[in-house]
Amino acid sequence: MMLNKWYLDFHSGDETGFYYIMSLHMWGGRIFKLGASGLYHLSREEEIRSFKFSRIKSESLHSLNISASSLDINLKKAHLCTRHGSTGIEGEWERLAPPARRLFKPFFQKEKHWCDWKVWMPFAKVRLTIKNGDKVKNLQGKGYMDFVRFAFPPWKIPFNTLYWGRLHSDNHWIVLALVQSKNGRKAVYYEPGHTGSEASVEVKKDTGGKIRQFNWSLESAGKKQICAEVVRTLEVQEVMDRAILSRLPGPTRRLLGAAGVDKKFEVCAQLDGILYQGIMEEVTWNEKPW
């Protein structure tokens, strides 16, 4: 199985959005392949949440065209168009910083199974048009784009927990990732001038069990501390609700070890006297031993 997934997001004031476009290939794509797109845009006035499976029309490393969406990328810009009925977005991400250097190549590898993660645009200027029925909004802000490629089936996911985040100020950016498993962990911290593998994250919750704060400790960056306060919850969803196996009964999904919970949050943080805003995520899976 091969999953290719592009992720793009946007932030400006009270407007926050994250968008997916992806392809899934089984048996080398000779027997089965499928596309999908996700559209999640939230403001103080409204919430748009939509996910749709689609037919793949064409695909390359820098382009994916499915019946509901299209993405085209060059060295400086990316153009995304996603339409789900009367709801849709059209946006342009213009790179303001070079791709983040990868610490692990690939991010994970065990025999024939591997995962790669490329942060193509850690910092971008975004121009976005949001359409929701008869309402149309034209927005400008900052954003991020990455690309993840999985080469293992969902019941072979080798991780227990993923913490990920991207933070932007007017002129600065930070990308954070920590992957944990029973056999150890892989951690990545990206900021201009810093990469490393010594990082940890502590999650603080309120009395109701909701995440309110992410505290990152970055040993490889001179023991820096990033405290990210949750502004609002953007998404809490079972991972398999958006996957091919979503129609399987819950016990069957858990038997396969494929079930997981994805939580995304809008956050604010400070580092070296600079105020950042962005998105942080916690994903947990039921791990099945290799």
KEDO-598173 format. One record per residue (C-alpha): residue number from 1; x, y, z. Coordinates in Angstrom, 1 decimal. Layout:
<pts>
{seq=NUM, X=X, Y=Y, Z=Z}
...
</pts>
This chain:
<pts>
{seq=1, X=0.0, Y=0.0, Z=0.0}
{seq=2, X=1.2, Y=3.5, Z=-0.8}
{seq=3, X=-0.5, Y=6.7, Z=0.7}
{seq=4, X=0.6, Y=10.1, Z=-0.7}
{seq=5, X=-0.8, Y=13.0, Z=1.3}
{seq=6, X=-0.4, Y=16.7, Z=0.9}
{seq=7, X=-1.3, Y=18.9, Z=3.9}
{seq=8, X=-1.7, Y=22.7, Z=3.7}
{seq=9, X=-3.0, Y=25.1, Z=6.3}
{seq=10, X=-3.8, Y=28.8, Z=6.8}
{seq=11, X=-4.1, Y=31.3, Z=9.6}
{seq=12, X=-5.1, Y=34.9, Z=9.9}
{seq=13, X=-6.7, Y=36.5, Z=12.9}
{seq=14, X=-9.8, Y=34.4, Z=13.8}
{seq=15, X=-9.6, Y=32.4, Z=10.5}
{seq=16, X=-7.9, Y=29.0, Z=10.7}
{seq=17, X=-8.0, Y=26.3, Z=8.0}
{seq=18, X=-6.3, Y=23.0, Z=7.1}
{seq=19, X=-6.8, Y=21.1, Z=3.9}
{seq=20, X=-5.8, Y=17.7, Z=2.6}
{seq=21, X=-5.5, Y=16.1, Z=-0.8}
{seq=22, X=-4.3, Y=12.5, Z=-1.1}
{seq=23, X=-4.0, Y=9.3, Z=-3.1}
{seq=24, X=-4.1, Y=5.7, Z=-2.0}
{seq=25, X=-2.6, Y=2.9, Z=-4.1}
{seq=26, X=-3.0, Y=-0.8, Z=-3.4}
{seq=27, X=-1.0, Y=-3.4, Z=-5.2}
{seq=28, X=1.1, Y=-0.8, Z=-7.0}
{seq=29, X=-2.0, Y=1.0, Z=-8.2}
{seq=30, X=-2.6, Y=-1.7, Z=-10.8}
{seq=31, X=-5.7, Y=-3.1, Z=-9.1}
{seq=32, X=-7.0, Y=-0.3, Z=-6.8}
{seq=33, X=-6.3, Y=3.4, Z=-6.4}
{seq=34, X=-8.4, Y=6.2, Z=-4.9}
{seq=35, X=-8.2, Y=9.9, Z=-4.2}
{seq=36, X=-9.6, Y=11.9, Z=-1.3}
{seq=37, X=-9.7, Y=15.5, Z=-0.1}
{seq=38, X=-10.5, Y=17.2, Z=3.1}
{seq=39, X=-11.7, Y=20.8, Z=3.8}
{seq=40, X=-11.7, Y=22.2, Z=7.3}
{seq=41, X=-12.0, Y=25.9, Z=7.8}
{seq=42, X=-13.1, Y=27.5, Z=11.0}
{seq=43, X=-13.8, Y=31.1, Z=12.0}
{seq=44, X=-15.7, Y=32.7, Z=14.9}
{seq=45, X=-18.8, Y=32.9, Z=12.7}
{seq=46, X=-18.9, Y=29.5, Z=11.0}
{seq=47, X=-17.3, Y=26.0, Z=10.6}
{seq=48, X=-16.7, Y=24.1, Z=7.4}
{seq=49, X=-15.9, Y=20.4, Z=7.8}
{seq=50, X=-16.0, Y=18.1, Z=4.7}
{seq=51, X=-14.1, Y=15.0, Z=3.5}
{seq=52, X=-14.7, Y=13.4, Z=0.2}
{seq=53, X=-13.4, Y=10.3, Z=-1.7}
{seq=54, X=-12.7, Y=11.0, Z=-5.4}
{seq=55, X=-11.5, Y=9.5, Z=-8.6}
{seq=56, X=-7.8, Y=10.1, Z=-9.5}
{seq=57, X=-7.4, Y=11.9, Z=-12.8}
{seq=58, X=-3.7, Y=12.4, Z=-12.9}
{seq=59, X=-0.8, Y=12.3, Z=-10.4}
{seq=60, X=2.9, Y=13.2, Z=-10.2}
{seq=61, X=5.3, Y=14.3, Z=-7.5}
{seq=62, X=4.3, Y=17.9, Z=-7.9}
{seq=63, X=0.7, Y=17.6, Z=-9.1}
{seq=64, X=-2.4, Y=15.7, Z=-8.1}
{seq=65, X=-5.8, Y=16.1, Z=-9.9}
{seq=66, X=-8.8, Y=14.3, Z=-8.5}
{seq=67, X=-12.5, Y=14.8, Z=-9.2}
{seq=68, X=-13.0, Y=17.0, Z=-6.2}
{seq=69, X=-9.6, Y=18.8, Z=-5.9}
{seq=70, X=-6.4, Y=19.7, Z=-7.6}
{seq=71, X=-2.9, Y=20.7, Z=-6.4}
{seq=72, X=-0.1, Y=22.0, Z=-8.5}
{seq=73, X=3.4, Y=22.9, Z=-7.1}
{seq=74, X=6.4, Y=24.7, Z=-8.5}
{seq=75, X=9.6, Y=25.9, Z=-6.9}
{seq=76, X=8.0, Y=29.0, Z=-5.4}
{seq=77, X=4.2, Y=28.4, Z=-5.2}
{seq=78, X=1.5, Y=25.9, Z=-4.7}
{seq=79, X=-2.1, Y=26.2, Z=-6.0}
{seq=80, X=-4.9, Y=24.2, Z=-4.3}
{seq=81, X=-8.5, Y=24.0, Z=-5.4}
{seq=82, X=-11.0, Y=21.9, Z=-3.4}
{seq=83, X=-14.7, Y=21.8, Z=-4.2}
{seq=84, X=-17.3, Y=19.7, Z=-2.3}
{seq=85, X=-20.7, Y=20.7, Z=-3.8}
{seq=86, X=-21.5, Y=24.3, Z=-2.9}
{seq=87, X=-18.5, Y=24.5, Z=-0.5}
{seq=88, X=-14.9, Y=25.0, Z=-1.6}
{seq=89, X=-11.6, Y=26.8, Z=-1.4}
{seq=90, X=-9.1, Y=28.1, Z=-3.9}
{seq=91, X=-5.8, Y=29.3, Z=-2.6}
{seq=92, X=-2.2, Y=30.1, Z=-3.4}
{seq=93, X=0.7, Y=29.3, Z=-1.1}
{seq=94, X=3.8, Y=31.4, Z=-1.9}
{seq=95, X=7.0, Y=30.2, Z=-0.2}
{seq=96, X=8.7, Y=32.6, Z=2.2}
{seq=97, X=11.3, Y=30.1, Z=3.6}
{seq=98, X=13.2, Y=27.2, Z=2.0}
{seq=99, X=12.1, Y=23.6, Z=2.7}
{seq=100, X=13.0, Y=22.4, Z=6.2}
{seq=101, X=16.0, Y=20.0, Z=6.4}
{seq=102, X=15.0, Y=16.5, Z=7.2}
{seq=103, X=16.8, Y=14.8, Z=10.1}
{seq=104, X=15.6, Y=11.2, Z=9.1}
{seq=105, X=15.8, Y=9.9, Z=5.6}
{seq=106, X=13.3, Y=8.4, Z=5.5}
{seq=107, X=11.5, Y=9.4, Z=8.7}
{seq=108, X=10.9, Y=5.7, Z=9.5}
{seq=109, X=12.0, Y=2.5, Z=7.8}
{seq=110, X=11.7, Y=-1.2, Z=8.7}
{seq=111, X=12.3, Y=-3.7, Z=6.0}
{seq=112, X=9.8, Y=-3.0, Z=3.2}
{seq=113, X=7.8, Y=-0.6, Z=5.3}
{seq=114, X=8.7, Y=3.1, Z=5.5}
{seq=115, X=7.4, Y=6.6, Z=6.0}
{seq=116, X=8.8, Y=9.9, Z=4.6}
{seq=117, X=7.9, Y=13.5, Z=5.6}
{seq=118, X=8.9, Y=16.5, Z=3.7}
{seq=119, X=8.2, Y=20.1, Z=4.9}
{seq=120, X=8.1, Y=21.8, Z=1.5}
{seq=121, X=6.9, Y=25.2, Z=2.9}
{seq=122, X=7.4, Y=25.8, Z=6.6}
{seq=123, X=6.4, Y=29.4, Z=6.1}
{seq=124, X=4.3, Y=30.8, Z=3.2}
{seq=125, X=2.2, Y=33.8, Z=2.3}
{seq=126, X=-1.4, Y=32.6, Z=1.5}
{seq=127, X=-4.1, Y=34.1, Z=-0.6}
{seq=128, X=-7.4, Y=32.2, Z=-0.1}
{seq=129, X=-11.0, Y=32.3, Z=-1.3}
{seq=130, X=-13.6, Y=30.5, Z=0.8}
{seq=131, X=-17.0, Y=29.7, Z=-0.7}
{seq=132, X=-19.7, Y=28.3, Z=1.6}
{seq=133, X=-23.1, Y=28.3, Z=-0.3}
{seq=134, X=-23.7, Y=31.9, Z=-1.3}
{seq=135, X=-21.1, Y=33.3, Z=1.0}
{seq=136, X=-17.6, Y=34.2, Z=-0.4}
{seq=137, X=-14.6, Y=35.4, Z=1.6}
{seq=138, X=-11.3, Y=36.6, Z=0.2}
{seq=139, X=-8.5, Y=36.2, Z=2.8}
{seq=140, X=-4.8, Y=36.7, Z=3.2}
{seq=141, X=-2.5, Y=35.3, Z=5.9}
{seq=142, X=0.3, Y=32.8, Z=6.6}
{seq=143, X=0.5, Y=29.1, Z=6.1}
{seq=144, X=2.4, Y=25.9, Z=5.9}
{seq=145, X=2.6, Y=22.8, Z=3.5}
{seq=146, X=4.1, Y=19.4, Z=3.9}
{seq=147, X=4.0, Y=16.0, Z=2.1}
{seq=148, X=3.8, Y=12.6, Z=3.8}
{seq=149, X=4.3, Y=9.2, Z=2.1}
{seq=150, X=3.4, Y=6.0, Z=3.8}
{seq=151, X=4.4, Y=2.6, Z=2.4}
{seq=152, X=2.7, Y=0.3, Z=4.9}
{seq=153, X=-0.9, Y=-0.7, Z=5.6}
{seq=154, X=-2.8, Y=1.1, Z=8.5}
{seq=155, X=-2.7, Y=-2.0, Z=10.7}
{seq=156, X=1.1, Y=-1.9, Z=10.5}
{seq=157, X=1.5, Y=1.6, Z=11.8}
{seq=158, X=4.6, Y=1.4, Z=14.0}
{seq=159, X=3.9, Y=4.4, Z=16.2}
{seq=160, X=1.9, Y=4.9, Z=19.4}
{seq=161, X=1.8, Y=8.7, Z=19.5}
{seq=162, X=2.6, Y=11.6, Z=17.3}
{seq=163, X=2.9, Y=15.2, Z=18.4}
{seq=164, X=3.2, Y=17.8, Z=15.6}
{seq=165, X=3.0, Y=21.5, Z=15.4}
{seq=166, X=3.8, Y=24.5, Z=13.3}
{seq=167, X=4.1, Y=28.1, Z=14.6}
{seq=168, X=4.3, Y=31.4, Z=12.8}
{seq=169, X=4.9, Y=35.0, Z=13.7}
{seq=170, X=5.1, Y=37.9, Z=11.3}
{seq=171, X=8.6, Y=36.9, Z=10.2}
{seq=172, X=9.5, Y=33.7, Z=12.0}
{seq=173, X=8.5, Y=30.0, Z=11.9}
{seq=174, X=8.9, Y=26.8, Z=14.0}
{seq=175, X=8.1, Y=23.2, Z=13.0}
{seq=176, X=8.0, Y=20.5, Z=15.7}
{seq=177, X=7.4, Y=16.8, Z=15.6}
{seq=178, X=7.8, Y=14.0, Z=18.1}
{seq=179, X=7.0, Y=10.3, Z=17.2}
{seq=180, X=6.9, Y=7.7, Z=20.0}
{seq=181, X=6.7, Y=3.9, Z=19.9}
{seq=182, X=7.3, Y=1.0, Z=22.3}
{seq=183, X=10.7, Y=0.5, Z=20.7}
{seq=184, X=11.9, Y=4.0, Z=21.2}
{seq=185, X=11.1, Y=7.4, Z=19.7}
{seq=186, X=12.1, Y=9.7, Z=16.9}
{seq=187, X=11.9, Y=13.5, Z=17.5}
{seq=188, X=12.5, Y=16.3, Z=15.1}
{seq=189, X=12.7, Y=20.1, Z=15.8}
{seq=190, X=13.0, Y=22.5, Z=13.0}
{seq=191, X=13.7, Y=26.2, Z=13.2}
{seq=192, X=16.2, Y=28.2, Z=11.2}
{seq=193, X=19.6, Y=27.2, Z=12.5}
{seq=194, X=18.4, Y=24.3, Z=14.7}
{seq=195, X=17.6, Y=20.6, Z=14.0}
{seq=196, X=18.0, Y=17.8, Z=16.5}
{seq=197, X=16.6, Y=14.6, Z=18.0}
{seq=198, X=16.5, Y=15.5, Z=21.7}
{seq=199, X=13.1, Y=16.8, Z=22.3}
{seq=200, X=10.2, Y=16.0, Z=24.7}
{seq=201, X=6.6, Y=17.2, Z=25.1}
{seq=202, X=4.4, Y=17.4, Z=28.2}
{seq=203, X=0.6, Y=17.7, Z=27.7}
{seq=204, X=-1.4, Y=19.5, Z=30.4}
{seq=205, X=-5.1, Y=18.8, Z=30.7}
{seq=206, X=-8.0, Y=20.5, Z=32.5}
{seq=207, X=-10.2, Y=18.6, Z=35.0}
{seq=208, X=-12.4, Y=17.4, Z=32.2}
{seq=209, X=-9.5, Y=15.8, Z=30.4}
{seq=210, X=-9.2, Y=18.3, Z=27.6}
{seq=211, X=-5.7, Y=19.4, Z=26.4}
{seq=212, X=-5.0, Y=23.0, Z=27.4}
{seq=213, X=-1.2, Y=23.3, Z=27.0}
{seq=214, X=1.7, Y=21.7, Z=25.1}
{seq=215, X=5.1, Y=22.2, Z=26.8}
{seq=216, X=8.0, Y=21.4, Z=24.5}
{seq=217, X=11.6, Y=20.9, Z=25.8}
{seq=218, X=14.2, Y=21.2, Z=23.1}
{seq=219, X=17.5, Y=19.9, Z=24.4}
{seq=220, X=19.4, Y=20.2, Z=21.1}
{seq=221, X=18.5, Y=23.9, Z=21.0}
{seq=222, X=20.2, Y=25.0, Z=24.2}
{seq=223, X=17.4, Y=23.6, Z=26.4}
{seq=224, X=14.8, Y=26.0, Z=25.0}
{seq=225, X=11.2, Y=25.7, Z=26.3}
{seq=226, X=8.1, Y=26.4, Z=24.2}
{seq=227, X=4.8, Y=26.6, Z=26.0}
{seq=228, X=1.9, Y=26.5, Z=23.6}
{seq=229, X=-1.5, Y=27.5, Z=25.1}
{seq=230, X=-4.6, Y=26.1, Z=23.4}
{seq=231, X=-6.9, Y=28.8, Z=22.1}
{seq=232, X=-9.6, Y=26.4, Z=20.8}
{seq=233, X=-10.1, Y=22.9, Z=19.7}
{seq=234, X=-10.2, Y=22.5, Z=15.9}
{seq=235, X=-10.8, Y=18.8, Z=15.5}
{seq=236, X=-11.2, Y=15.6, Z=17.5}
{seq=237, X=-11.8, Y=12.6, Z=15.2}
{seq=238, X=-11.1, Y=8.9, Z=14.9}
{seq=239, X=-8.3, Y=8.5, Z=12.3}
{seq=240, X=-10.2, Y=5.7, Z=10.6}
{seq=241, X=-13.3, Y=7.8, Z=10.2}
{seq=242, X=-11.4, Y=9.4, Z=7.2}
{seq=243, X=-9.8, Y=6.1, Z=5.9}
{seq=244, X=-10.8, Y=3.3, Z=3.6}
{seq=245, X=-11.5, Y=0.9, Z=6.5}
{seq=246, X=-13.9, Y=3.3, Z=8.2}
{seq=247, X=-16.9, Y=1.1, Z=7.6}
{seq=248, X=-15.5, Y=-1.8, Z=9.5}
{seq=249, X=-17.0, Y=-2.3, Z=13.0}
{seq=250, X=-15.0, Y=-0.7, Z=15.8}
{seq=251, X=-13.8, Y=-3.9, Z=17.4}
{seq=252, X=-12.5, Y=-5.1, Z=14.0}
{seq=253, X=-10.6, Y=-1.8, Z=13.5}
{seq=254, X=-9.0, Y=-2.2, Z=16.9}
{seq=255, X=-8.2, Y=-5.8, Z=16.3}
{seq=256, X=-6.2, Y=-4.7, Z=13.3}
{seq=257, X=-4.5, Y=-2.0, Z=15.4}
{seq=258, X=-5.7, Y=0.6, Z=12.9}
{seq=259, X=-7.8, Y=2.8, Z=15.1}
{seq=260, X=-6.6, Y=6.1, Z=16.4}
{seq=261, X=-7.7, Y=9.5, Z=17.6}
{seq=262, X=-6.6, Y=12.8, Z=15.9}
{seq=263, X=-6.8, Y=16.0, Z=17.9}
{seq=264, X=-5.9, Y=19.4, Z=16.4}
{seq=265, X=-5.7, Y=22.7, Z=18.3}
{seq=266, X=-5.2, Y=26.3, Z=17.5}
{seq=267, X=-2.4, Y=27.6, Z=19.8}
{seq=268, X=-0.4, Y=30.6, Z=20.8}
{seq=269, X=3.2, Y=30.5, Z=22.1}
{seq=270, X=6.2, Y=32.6, Z=22.9}
{seq=271, X=9.9, Y=31.9, Z=22.2}
{seq=272, X=12.8, Y=34.3, Z=22.6}
{seq=273, X=10.3, Y=37.1, Z=23.2}
{seq=274, X=8.4, Y=36.5, Z=19.9}
{seq=275, X=4.7, Y=35.7, Z=19.9}
{seq=276, X=3.6, Y=32.8, Z=17.6}
{seq=277, X=0.3, Y=31.4, Z=16.5}
{seq=278, X=-0.4, Y=28.1, Z=14.8}
{seq=279, X=-1.7, Y=24.6, Z=15.0}
{seq=280, X=-0.7, Y=21.6, Z=17.2}
{seq=281, X=-1.8, Y=18.0, Z=16.9}
{seq=282, X=-1.8, Y=14.9, Z=19.0}
{seq=283, X=-2.5, Y=11.6, Z=17.3}
{seq=284, X=-2.6, Y=8.3, Z=19.2}
{seq=285, X=-2.9, Y=4.8, Z=17.6}
{seq=286, X=-3.6, Y=1.4, Z=19.0}
{seq=287, X=-0.3, Y=-0.3, Z=18.3}
{seq=288, X=-0.1, Y=-3.8, Z=17.0}
{seq=289, X=3.3, Y=-5.5, Z=17.6}
{seq=290, X=5.5, Y=-6.2, Z=14.6}
</pts>
